[in-house]
C-alpha cells in the first residue's frame, strides 16, 4: 500500500466510505483513491463481509455513540450555519466493556439466541493469549487495531478472518494488544 494508505486517517476514510458515511465531496475523493489504488480496492473487498453483516444488526447497535453524535452534529451545524442538534437522551445505556478473562475485555453488540450467534467487540491486552477453542459455527473476525496471531497467521488492522464450523484455533494471542469485531457461535468450546 502507499504510505498514505497506512495512515490512520486514510484507513478511517476507507471504513467510512464502505459504510457510506462520508459527505459527498469526501466520498468522491475516496472513490478516486480506491479507483487508483489496487491495495485500497483489496481493503474495500475485505470490508464487504463486515459491512454486509451490519444489515442484520438491530438499529440500536448501529446508533452512534454520544461523542460521535456530538462531533457529527457540530459538523452539520457548522456547514449549515445553525446550532447543533442535541442527541435525544439514550433510553438504554450503551453496552459496557466487561472482563471476560485476565487481559480480555468484551463489549456485547448483539445476540441472536435463535441462531446461537453473538457479535461483540473484543480487546486483548498486550501479551494476552485467548484460550484454545473449537468453533461450533462459522466465526468471523475483523481486526480493527493492533496485531493478532491466530495459530501461524498474523493479522493486521483491516484484516478479516473466517473460520469454519468445527475448526480449531490452538493459539490466539497479541503481543501488541488489539481490538476486533467478532461474530461467532455461543456454543464454541474452550479447552
N, C-alpha and C positions, 0 to 999 in steps of 0.2 A: 504494500500500500504506500501511497505517497506520505510524506511527513505530515501533510495536512490531515490525512485520514486517521492518523494516530492520535490527533489532538482530541481532548475531551469534548470540546465544543462541536467538532465535526461528527463524532460518534453520536452525541446527543441530537444533533440535527438530523442524522440518518434515522434515529429512533423516532423522533417526532414526525419526520416525513413518512415513515412506514405507518404511523398511526393516523396520518392525515391531520396532524395537529399544528401545522405551520401556517402562518399567514401567506397569502398568495405570492407575494414577492419573494419571501424566503423559500417557499416550496419550489418556485421556478429556478432559483439559484441551486438548490439541492438536486433538482431534476437534471439540470445541466451537468452538475458534478457527477451524478450517477451515470449519465449517458457517456461521459468522457472517461470514466474510471472503472476498469474491469473489477478491481477489488471492491469498489463501492457496490457494484451490481451483485457480487457474491454476498456481501454483507446484507443487502436487501433480501436476497433469496433466503439467507439463514434466518431473517426476521419474519418471513411469511408465516411459518407454522405458529410462532408465538402470537402474532397479531391475529391470525385466524382463530386461535383458541379463545381470544377475548370475546368473540361473538357470543359464546355460550355462557359468559360470566354474568352474574346478576349486576344490574346497573349500579347498585350501591358500592360495589367493589371498585368500579371504574370512576367513581366520583373523585374529583381532585382533592388533595389534602388542603387544609386551611391555608397553609403557606403558599401552595401553588395557586390556589384560587385568588389569594390576595395579590400575588405578582401578576396574574392574568388580568384581574380587574383593574389594577393600576395601569397596565399597559394599554388596555382597551380604552380606559377613561382618558389617558394622555393623548391617544390618537384621535379620540372623538371630541376632546376638549370639554369633558364633563367630569363629574365627581365619580369615584369608583363605586360600583355596586357592592355593597357588603354581602358576604355569604350568609345564607339562611343558617340559623343555628342547626347543628347536627342533631338529628333525633336519636341516633345511636352512636356511641363513641367509636372512633377508628380502632380497628383491631390493634392490640398491644403485642409487642415482642415478648416472647416467653422463652425461658431457658429450657431447652429440650434435653440437654446433657452438658457437661462441662465444655465450654468453648463453642457450643452450638446453640444459636438462637433462631426461633421461627416466628413468623407472623402469618397467621392463617388468613387467606384471602377468600377462599370459597370451598365448600364441601358439598359433594353430591352423594348422599347416603344411598340412593338407589343404585348408582353405578359403582359405589365404593371408591370414589375418587376424591382427591384433595388437591388444592392449589395453594401454594404458600411461598413466601419469601424465606430463604434460609441463609443465615450468616454463619460462617466458620471463622473463628478467631485464628490469628497466625499460629501455625504449628499444630492445628487441630486435625484429628482423624475422625471420620464418620464410621460407625461400625460396619463390618461386612454385612451384606444383606442380599436377599433374593427378591426379585421383582414379581409381585403377584399379577401385575398387569403392566401395560406399557408405561414407562417412566419417561417424561420429557423434562430436560433441564436446559435453561438458558442462562449462561453466566453473565452477570451484569458488571461486576468489577472484581479485581484480584485475579489470582490464578488458582486453578483447581486440577488436581491429578485424580483421574479415575482409572485405577489399575495402571497401565502403561501409557495412557493418553493424557496429554497436558492440554487443558482448556484455558483460553484467554477471553477477556471481555468481548461479548458478542457471539461467542461460540455456542452452538446448540448440540445437545447430545440426546439421542433417542435410544432407550434400552428396551428390548422386547420382553414380554412376559416370560417368566421362568429363567431369565438371565441373572447372573450373579455379579455383583460388584464386590471384589475381595478386599480392595483397599481404596478408600476415597479420603484425600487429605489436601490440606492447603498450607504451604509454607508461608505465604504472604497474607493469608486471610482472604475471604471472598464473600460475595453475596450473589445469590442466584434465585431465579424463579423456578420452582419445582412443581410439576404436576405428576402425581403418582397415585398408586393404589393405597387404600387404607389398610390393606391386608399384607403389605410387604413383610417378609420375615427377616428379622435381625438375628444374626448368630454371633 
